[in-house]
Protein backbone atom coordinates (compact mmCIF):
# COMPACT_ATOMS: atom_id res chain seq x y z
CA UNK A 1 0.00 0.00 0.00
CA UNK A 2 1.36 3.41 -1.01
CA UNK A 3 1.03 5.97 1.76
CA UNK A 4 2.06 9.60 1.73
CA UNK A 5 4.44 11.31 -0.69
CA UNK A 6 6.67 14.22 0.29
CA UNK A 7 9.33 16.34 -1.29
CA UNK A 8 12.44 17.54 0.48
CA UNK A 9 15.30 19.37 -1.26
CA UNK A 10 16.64 17.08 -3.94
CA UNK A 11 14.49 14.07 -3.04
CA UNK A 12 11.04 12.58 -3.49
CA UNK A 13 10.02 10.39 -0.53
CA UNK A 14 7.17 7.88 -0.60
CA UNK A 15 5.94 5.70 2.25
CA UNK A 16 4.93 2.08 1.63
CA UNK A 17 3.13 -0.30 3.96
CA UNK A 18 2.96 -4.09 3.70
CA UNK A 19 1.00 -6.67 5.67
CA UNK A 20 3.17 -9.78 5.94
CA UNK A 21 3.13 -13.10 7.83
CA UNK A 22 4.79 -13.14 11.23
CA UNK A 23 6.29 -16.54 10.46
CA UNK A 24 6.39 -19.01 7.55
CA UNK A 25 3.36 -21.29 7.32
CA UNK A 26 1.45 -19.08 9.78
CA UNK A 27 -1.26 -17.30 7.77
CA UNK A 28 -3.11 -16.11 10.87
CA UNK A 29 -0.58 -13.85 12.58
CA UNK A 30 0.61 -10.90 10.54
CA UNK A 31 2.75 -7.83 11.06
CA UNK A 32 2.79 -4.48 9.31
CA UNK A 33 6.09 -3.52 7.68
CA UNK A 34 6.89 0.02 6.62
CA UNK A 35 9.47 1.12 4.06
CA UNK A 36 10.36 4.54 2.69
CA UNK A 37 11.14 4.92 -1.01
CA UNK A 38 13.65 7.67 -1.81
CA UNK A 39 14.40 8.87 -5.34
CA UNK A 40 16.27 11.88 -6.69
CA UNK A 41 14.13 14.79 -7.79
CA UNK A 42 13.59 14.62 -11.52
CA UNK A 43 14.05 10.84 -11.59
CA UNK A 44 10.69 9.90 -10.10
CA UNK A 45 9.53 8.13 -13.26
CA UNK A 46 12.91 6.84 -14.38
CA UNK A 47 13.52 3.11 -14.71
CA UNK A 48 16.01 2.80 -11.85
CA UNK A 49 17.17 -0.38 -10.11
CA UNK A 50 16.18 -0.75 -6.48
CA UNK A 51 18.65 -0.59 -3.58
CA UNK A 52 17.23 -1.78 -0.24
CA UNK A 53 18.97 -0.62 2.93
CA UNK A 54 19.33 -2.80 6.02
CA UNK A 55 20.00 -0.72 9.13
CA UNK A 56 22.42 -1.72 11.90
CA UNK A 57 21.20 -2.90 15.26
CA UNK A 58 19.35 -5.14 15.78
CA UNK A 59 16.25 -3.23 16.70
CA UNK A 60 16.76 0.13 14.98
CA UNK A 61 14.61 1.76 12.34
CA UNK A 62 16.09 2.80 9.01
CA UNK A 63 17.62 6.23 8.55
CA UNK A 64 15.18 9.10 8.03
CA UNK A 65 16.19 11.06 4.92
CA UNK A 66 16.94 14.72 5.64
CA UNK A 67 18.68 15.82 2.44
CA UNK A 68 20.23 14.52 -0.76
CA UNK A 69 23.58 14.09 0.96
CA UNK A 70 25.73 11.37 2.54
CA UNK A 71 25.31 7.82 1.32
CA UNK A 72 21.69 8.47 0.33
CA UNK A 73 22.81 11.32 -1.92
CA UNK A 74 25.28 8.99 -3.62
CA UNK A 75 22.80 6.12 -3.87
CA UNK A 76 20.02 8.10 -5.57
CA UNK A 77 22.38 8.94 -8.42
CA UNK A 78 21.99 5.34 -9.58
CA UNK A 79 19.16 3.74 -7.60
CA UNK A 80 15.66 3.98 -6.28
CA UNK A 81 16.41 3.51 -2.56
CA UNK A 82 14.18 1.63 -0.14
CA UNK A 83 14.75 2.40 3.54
CA UNK A 84 13.30 -0.62 5.31
CA UNK A 85 12.11 -0.30 8.90
CA UNK A 86 12.98 -3.84 9.93
CA UNK A 87 10.14 -5.67 11.65
CA UNK A 88 9.76 -4.51 15.24
CA UNK A 89 11.28 -1.08 14.61
CA UNK A 90 10.09 2.37 13.58
CA UNK A 91 6.71 2.06 11.88
CA UNK A 92 6.95 -1.72 11.39
CA UNK A 93 4.84 -3.28 14.18
CA UNK A 94 7.22 -1.75 16.74
CA UNK A 95 8.34 -3.75 19.75
CA UNK A 96 8.13 -1.86 23.03
CA UNK A 97 7.01 -2.60 26.55
CA UNK A 98 3.67 -1.02 25.60
CA UNK A 99 3.04 -3.06 22.46
CA UNK A 100 3.73 -6.38 24.22
CA UNK A 101 1.93 -5.47 27.43
CA UNK A 102 -0.42 -8.24 28.58
CA UNK A 103 1.48 -11.09 26.93
CA UNK A 104 3.03 -13.74 29.14
CA UNK A 105 6.84 -14.01 29.13
CA UNK A 106 6.51 -17.25 27.18
CA UNK A 107 4.28 -15.57 24.56
CA UNK A 108 6.65 -12.61 24.34
CA UNK A 109 9.64 -14.89 23.79
CA UNK A 110 7.87 -16.95 21.14
CA UNK A 111 6.79 -13.78 19.33
CA UNK A 112 10.25 -12.18 19.46
CA UNK A 113 11.91 -15.35 18.17
CA UNK A 114 10.56 -14.27 14.76
CA UNK A 115 12.52 -11.00 14.62
CA UNK A 116 16.01 -12.10 13.58
CA UNK A 117 17.84 -11.62 10.26
CA UNK A 118 16.11 -14.57 8.60
CA UNK A 119 12.67 -13.07 9.21
CA UNK A 120 13.83 -9.61 8.10
CA UNK A 121 15.05 -11.06 4.81
CA UNK A 122 11.77 -12.93 4.29
CA UNK A 123 10.00 -9.58 4.63
CA UNK A 124 12.39 -8.01 2.14
CA UNK A 125 11.76 -10.80 -0.38
CA UNK A 126 7.99 -10.37 -0.11
CA UNK A 127 8.39 -6.62 -0.60
CA UNK A 128 10.74 -7.09 -3.58
CA UNK A 129 8.15 -9.24 -5.32
CA UNK A 130 5.51 -6.55 -4.83
CA UNK A 131 7.69 -3.63 -5.91
CA UNK A 132 10.03 -5.15 -8.48
CA UNK A 133 8.30 -8.33 -9.59
CA UNK A 134 10.85 -10.84 -10.85
CA UNK A 135 13.65 -8.26 -11.08
CA UNK A 136 16.56 -8.67 -8.65
CA UNK A 137 17.56 -5.72 -6.53
CA UNK A 138 20.67 -4.49 -4.77
CA UNK A 139 21.32 -4.54 -1.03
CA UNK A 140 23.28 -2.26 1.28
CA UNK A 141 23.79 -3.57 4.81
CA UNK A 142 25.39 -1.59 7.64
CA UNK A 143 26.67 -3.51 10.70
CA UNK A 144 23.82 -5.89 11.67
CA UNK A 145 22.36 -4.98 8.29
CA UNK A 146 25.41 -6.73 6.82
CA UNK A 147 24.36 -9.87 8.72
CA UNK A 148 20.98 -9.56 6.99
CA UNK A 149 22.69 -9.08 3.63
CA UNK A 150 24.82 -12.19 4.15
CA UNK A 151 21.73 -14.22 5.07
CA UNK A 152 20.06 -12.92 1.91
CA UNK A 153 23.11 -13.89 -0.15
CA UNK A 154 23.06 -17.42 1.23
CA UNK A 155 19.31 -18.05 1.02
CA UNK A 156 17.97 -16.12 -1.98
CA UNK A 157 20.93 -15.10 -4.17
CA UNK A 158 18.75 -15.25 -7.28
CA UNK A 159 16.96 -12.16 -5.97
CA UNK A 160 20.11 -10.07 -5.68
CA UNK A 161 21.74 -7.90 -8.33
CA UNK A 162 24.67 -6.86 -6.12
CA UNK A 163 25.50 -6.59 -2.43
CA UNK A 164 27.28 -3.86 -0.47
CA UNK A 165 28.28 -4.29 3.17
CA UNK A 166 29.83 -1.79 5.57
CA UNK A 167 31.24 -3.04 8.87
CA UNK A 168 29.03 -6.10 8.99
CA UNK A 169 30.39 -9.39 7.64
CA UNK A 170 29.30 -11.99 10.22
CA UNK A 171 31.02 -15.19 11.31
CA UNK A 172 29.15 -18.05 9.66
CA UNK A 173 29.14 -20.53 12.52
CA UNK A 174 30.78 -19.13 15.62
CA UNK A 175 29.52 -19.58 19.18
CA UNK A 176 28.79 -16.36 21.01
CA UNK A 177 31.49 -17.19 23.55
CA UNK A 178 34.10 -16.90 20.80
CA UNK A 179 32.57 -13.60 19.74
CA UNK A 180 32.93 -12.04 23.18
CA UNK A 181 36.34 -13.53 23.88
CA UNK A 182 37.44 -11.56 20.84
CA UNK A 183 35.38 -8.48 21.71
CA UNK A 184 36.47 -7.75 25.28
CA UNK A 185 40.17 -7.26 24.36
CA UNK A 186 39.20 -4.89 21.53
CA UNK A 187 37.07 -2.84 23.92
CA UNK A 188 39.90 -2.74 26.46
CA UNK A 189 42.24 -1.45 23.75
CA UNK A 190 39.79 1.34 22.85
CA UNK A 191 39.64 2.29 26.54
CA UNK A 192 43.41 2.59 26.71
CA UNK A 193 43.50 4.84 23.66
CA UNK A 194 40.68 6.96 25.05
CA UNK A 195 42.49 7.52 28.34
CA UNK A 196 45.67 8.39 26.45
CA UNK A 197 43.78 11.20 24.74
CA UNK A 198 41.96 12.30 27.90
CA UNK A 199 44.13 11.30 30.87
CA UNK A 200 42.16 13.53 33.24
CA UNK A 201 39.15 11.26 32.66
CA UNK A 202 40.84 8.42 34.56
CA UNK A 203 40.15 10.22 37.85
CA UNK A 204 36.85 11.61 36.61
CA UNK A 205 35.45 8.18 35.73
CA UNK A 206 36.69 6.68 38.99
CA UNK A 207 34.93 9.46 40.90
CA UNK A 208 31.65 8.89 39.06
CA UNK A 209 31.83 5.13 39.58
CA UNK A 210 32.57 5.52 43.29
CA UNK A 211 29.62 7.90 43.64
CA UNK A 212 27.25 5.52 41.85
CA UNK A 213 28.39 2.57 43.96
CA UNK A 214 27.47 4.43 47.13
CA UNK A 215 24.32 6.31 46.02
CA UNK A 216 20.98 5.26 44.56
CA UNK A 217 20.67 7.47 41.48
CA UNK A 218 17.36 7.49 39.61
CA UNK A 219 17.31 8.71 36.03
CA UNK A 220 14.62 11.07 34.70
CA UNK A 221 12.94 8.18 32.85
CA UNK A 222 12.71 6.00 35.96
CA UNK A 223 15.69 3.75 35.43
CA UNK A 224 18.65 3.46 37.79
CA UNK A 225 22.06 4.80 36.94
CA UNK A 226 24.28 2.17 38.48
CA UNK A 227 28.03 2.03 37.93
CA UNK A 228 27.59 -0.92 35.58
CA UNK A 229 25.03 0.97 33.50
CA UNK A 230 27.17 4.11 33.43
CA UNK A 231 30.07 2.09 32.05
CA UNK A 232 27.91 0.99 29.12
CA UNK A 233 28.55 4.46 27.72
CA UNK A 234 31.68 2.81 26.33
CA UNK A 235 29.47 1.49 23.54
CA UNK A 236 30.31 4.71 21.71
CA UNK A 237 34.08 4.28 21.87
CA UNK A 238 34.02 2.49 18.52
CA UNK A 239 32.55 5.48 16.69
CA UNK A 240 34.54 8.27 15.08
CA UNK A 241 32.93 10.87 17.32
CA UNK A 242 32.54 8.61 20.35
CA UNK A 243 35.57 9.69 22.35
CA UNK A 244 34.73 13.39 22.24
CA UNK A 245 31.05 12.74 22.92
CA UNK A 246 31.94 10.76 26.04
CA UNK A 247 34.58 13.23 27.27
CA UNK A 248 32.31 16.25 27.03
CA UNK A 249 29.51 14.35 28.73
CA UNK A 250 31.73 13.39 31.68
CA UNK A 251 32.76 17.02 32.21
CA UNK A 252 29.23 17.83 33.38
CA UNK A 253 28.71 14.93 35.79
CA UNK A 254 28.58 17.01 39.00
CA UNK A 255 27.30 20.41 40.11
CA UNK A 256 27.04 22.15 43.48
CA UNK A 257 23.65 23.07 44.87
CA UNK A 258 22.78 26.29 46.73
CA UNK A 259 24.15 24.80 49.97
CA UNK A 260 27.48 24.06 48.33
CA UNK A 261 26.91 20.31 48.31
CA UNK A 262 28.15 18.46 45.27
CA UNK A 263 25.40 16.45 43.57
CA UNK A 264 25.03 14.58 40.32
CA UNK A 265 23.96 16.98 37.58
CA UNK A 266 20.39 16.46 36.33
CA UNK A 267 21.49 17.53 32.86
CA UNK A 268 24.17 14.83 32.91
CA UNK A 269 21.57 12.22 33.88
CA UNK A 270 19.31 13.39 31.08
CA UNK A 271 22.08 13.14 28.50
CA UNK A 272 23.12 9.70 29.74
CA UNK A 273 19.62 8.48 28.93
CA UNK A 274 19.81 10.11 25.51
CA UNK A 275 23.01 8.21 24.73
CA UNK A 276 21.66 4.81 25.77
CA UNK A 277 19.17 3.26 23.35
CA UNK A 278 18.00 0.16 25.18
CA UNK A 279 14.83 1.72 26.63
CA UNK A 280 13.56 2.88 23.25
CA UNK A 281 14.94 -0.08 21.29
CA UNK A 282 14.40 -3.17 23.46
CA UNK A 283 15.11 -5.57 20.60
CA UNK A 284 18.67 -4.26 20.74
CA UNK A 285 18.99 -5.85 24.17
CA UNK A 286 16.85 -8.97 24.08
CA UNK A 287 17.98 -10.22 20.65
CA UNK A 288 21.54 -8.94 20.54
CA UNK A 289 23.30 -12.22 21.28
CA UNK A 290 20.67 -14.08 19.26
CA UNK A 291 22.12 -12.35 16.17
CA UNK A 292 24.86 -14.98 16.36
CA UNK A 293 23.19 -18.06 17.82
CA UNK A 294 22.59 -21.06 15.57
CA UNK A 295 21.59 -24.36 17.15
CA UNK A 296 22.72 -23.29 20.60
CA UNK A 297 21.88 -20.90 23.43
CA UNK A 298 23.98 -17.85 24.21
CA UNK A 299 23.13 -18.16 27.93
CA UNK A 300 24.18 -14.53 28.49
CA UNK A 301 27.57 -15.07 26.91
CA UNK A 302 29.01 -11.58 27.51
CA UNK A 303 27.93 -11.74 31.16
CA UNK A 304 29.47 -15.16 31.75
CA UNK A 305 32.75 -14.27 30.07
CA UNK A 306 33.25 -10.93 31.82
CA UNK A 307 34.99 -12.74 34.71
CA UNK A 308 37.71 -13.87 32.28
CA UNK A 309 38.75 -10.23 31.87
CA UNK A 310 39.57 -8.88 35.34
CA UNK A 311 40.75 -5.58 33.88
CA UNK A 312 37.05 -4.66 33.68
CA UNK A 313 36.65 -4.97 37.46
CA UNK A 314 35.53 -1.93 39.48
CA UNK A 315 37.86 -2.33 42.44
CA UNK A 316 41.45 -1.18 42.52
CA UNK A 317 43.17 2.09 41.77
CA UNK A 318 43.78 1.77 38.02
CA UNK A 319 41.60 3.13 35.24
CA UNK A 320 38.01 1.88 35.23
CA UNK A 321 37.23 0.38 31.83
CA UNK A 322 34.00 1.03 29.98
CA UNK A 323 32.22 -1.92 28.42
CA UNK A 324 31.07 -1.93 24.80
CA UNK A 325 28.30 -3.51 22.77
CA UNK A 326 27.56 -6.25 25.27
CA UNK A 327 24.23 -7.10 26.90
CA UNK A 328 23.80 -8.34 30.47
CA UNK A 329 20.87 -9.82 32.43
CA UNK A 330 20.95 -6.99 35.00
CA UNK A 331 19.93 -4.53 32.30
CA UNK A 332 16.35 -5.69 32.84
CA UNK A 333 16.62 -4.18 36.33
CA UNK A 334 18.48 -0.95 35.56
CA UNK A 335 16.56 0.12 32.42
CA UNK A 336 12.94 1.00 33.18
CA UNK A 337 11.57 -0.05 29.78
CA UNK A 338 13.43 -3.38 29.84
CA UNK A 339 11.93 -4.48 33.15
CA UNK A 340 8.79 -5.91 31.49
CA UNK A 341 11.09 -8.06 29.30
CA UNK A 342 13.05 -9.62 32.17
CA UNK A 343 11.56 -13.12 32.09
CA UNK A 344 11.25 -13.06 28.30
CA UNK A 345 14.94 -12.13 27.97
CA UNK A 346 15.88 -15.09 30.17
CA UNK A 347 13.88 -17.45 27.97
CA UNK A 348 15.48 -16.12 24.79
CA UNK A 349 18.98 -16.28 26.29
CA UNK A 350 18.49 -19.97 27.01
CA UNK A 351 16.71 -20.87 23.78
CA UNK A 352 18.84 -23.51 22.09
CA UNK A 353 16.89 -24.35 18.93
CA UNK A 354 17.67 -21.26 16.88
CA UNK A 355 17.78 -22.16 13.17
CA UNK A 356 20.87 -21.76 11.00
CA UNK A 357 21.29 -18.29 9.54
CA UNK A 358 23.82 -19.01 6.79
CA UNK A 359 24.16 -21.65 4.10
CA UNK A 360 27.93 -22.05 3.76
CA UNK A 361 27.66 -24.36 0.75
CA UNK A 362 25.58 -21.85 -1.18
CA UNK A 363 27.90 -19.02 -0.19
CA UNK A 364 30.88 -20.99 -1.55
CA UNK A 365 29.09 -21.03 -4.91
CA UNK A 366 28.22 -17.33 -4.90
CA UNK A 367 28.04 -15.51 -8.24
CA UNK A 368 26.45 -12.26 -7.03
CA UNK A 369 28.89 -9.33 -7.24
CA UNK A 370 29.58 -8.03 -3.73
CA UNK A 371 31.90 -5.59 -2.01
CA UNK A 372 32.44 -4.85 1.67
CA UNK A 373 34.20 -2.20 3.71
CA UNK A 374 36.10 -3.84 6.57
CA UNK A 375 37.26 -1.38 9.20
CA UNK A 376 40.65 -2.40 10.47
CA UNK A 377 40.05 -1.32 14.07
CA UNK A 378 36.31 -2.11 14.25
CA UNK A 379 35.30 -2.50 17.91
CA UNK A 380 31.99 -4.21 17.19
CA UNK A 381 32.58 -6.68 14.34
CA UNK A 382 35.77 -8.69 14.66
CA UNK A 383 37.89 -8.09 11.57
CA UNK A 384 39.46 -11.55 11.58
CA UNK A 385 36.04 -13.23 11.65
CA UNK A 386 34.91 -11.04 8.74
CA UNK A 387 37.99 -11.97 6.74
CA UNK A 388 37.45 -15.66 7.47
CA UNK A 389 33.92 -15.49 6.11
CA UNK A 390 34.97 -13.45 3.08
CA UNK A 391 37.55 -16.06 2.09
CA UNK A 392 34.70 -18.54 1.57
CA UNK A 393 32.60 -16.29 -0.67
CA UNK A 394 33.62 -15.87 -4.32
CA UNK A 395 32.92 -12.46 -5.87
CA UNK A 396 33.08 -10.73 -2.47
CA UNK A 397 35.71 -8.00 -2.67
CA UNK A 398 37.07 -6.52 0.56
CA UNK A 399 38.16 -2.95 1.02
CA UNK A 400 40.28 -2.80 4.17
CA UNK A 401 40.60 0.66 5.65
CA UNK A 402 41.80 2.24 8.88
CA UNK A 403 40.45 5.66 7.87
CA UNK A 404 37.07 5.01 9.48
CA UNK A 405 35.51 3.60 12.58
CA UNK A 406 32.35 1.49 12.62
CA UNK A 407 30.14 4.47 11.74
CA UNK A 408 31.97 5.16 8.49
CA UNK A 409 28.75 5.04 6.46
CA UNK A 410 27.30 7.82 8.60
CA UNK A 411 30.53 9.81 8.75
CA UNK A 412 31.49 9.70 5.05
CA UNK A 413 28.83 7.64 3.35
CA UNK A 414 29.04 9.12 -0.14
CA UNK A 415 32.73 8.22 -0.42
CA UNK A 416 32.36 4.75 1.12
CA UNK A 417 29.34 3.70 -0.93
CA UNK A 418 30.93 5.15 -4.06
CA UNK A 419 34.06 3.12 -3.40
CA UNK A 420 32.05 -0.11 -3.03
CA UNK A 421 30.01 0.60 -6.17
CA UNK A 422 33.22 1.16 -8.13
CA UNK A 423 34.64 -2.14 -6.87
CA UNK A 424 31.57 -4.09 -7.94
CA UNK A 425 31.62 -2.39 -11.33
CA UNK A 426 35.35 -2.96 -11.79
CA UNK A 427 36.16 0.74 -11.90
Secondary structure, DSSP 8 states (H G I E B T S, - for coil): -EEEEEEETTEEEEEEEEEEESSTT--S-EEEEEEEEEEETT-TTS--EEEEEE-SSSS-------SS-HHHHHHTTTEEEEEE--TTSTTSS---TTTTTT--HHHHHHHHTT-SHHHHHHHHHHHHHHHHTT--EEEEEETHHHHHHHHHHHH-GGGEEEEEEES----SS--HHHHHHHHHHHHHHHHHHHHHH-THHHHHHHHHHHHHHHS--B-TTS-B--HHHHGGGGGGGGSTTHHHHHHHHHTTSEEE-TTS-EEE-HHHHHHHHHH--TTT-HHHHHTTGGGT-SSS--SSHHHHHGGG-GGG-S-SSS------S---TTHHHHSGGGGGGHHHHHHHHT---------HHHHHT--SEEEEEEETT-SSS-HHHHHHHHHHSTTEEEEEESS--TTHHHHHHHHHHHHHHHHHHT-
